[in-house]
């Protein structure tokens, strides 16, 4: 199974397609003739398309050959709603930028599949879905950061009043308490709604149920978007359509 992360026109009839596959990770494939109406794929492969992928790739660092793609999951509901579509495009851009090619991550494939399925449901709050997705993805690749204790002195964040002055530093690798953030120039202020959202996500991580209201989800996404921008050295292209990563100091 594969989900289309990116496409590049190669010729009048062919594409280069990046798939996140469940078994082989991110693969970069030449898709010959897919833009023909009578191609085996039924036409050009679109972003977010999901289905059975048959390909040949001798070396993960070189362009492989797409032999067959059969779409099995329709993303039509997402394409009818700009907010949900933009969140979906942000998620696939994030994966494409942060996962190396040829490195299998079945759990990330399942995470993306489930997030896209949830976004396709009318009652799904896009910001909450995005917050859960970013949180779990960063945790999976080991870049989430330290969020329950101070990254410098290890003070328990739960014992610090929400309005005492908490910051997150991407360089320092997590939240900094009021006593440790002062010498740090690179930092993002943690608001009380953001801290409450982090608490809800930590609760879910422990296997317990928790809700993430819109105000908390928006603030968590601001924080994680800020962190991702610093990890990559630049914001994702879809960031401006989905979240704001302005620094709060």
Buried (B, 14 or more C-beta within 10 A) or exposed (E): BBBBBBBEEBEEBBBBBBBBBBEBBBBBBBBBBBBBEEBBBBEBBEBBBBBEBEBEBEEBEEEBEBEEBEBEBEBEBBBEBEBBBBBBBBBBBBBBBBBEBBEBBEEBBEBBBBBBBBBBEEEBBBBBBBBBBBBBBBBBBEBBBBBBBBBBEEBEBEEBEBEEBBBBBBEBBBBBBBEBBEEBEBBBBBBBBBBBBBBBBBBBBEEEEEEBBEBBBBBBBBBBBBBBBBBEEEBBEBBEBBBEBEEBE
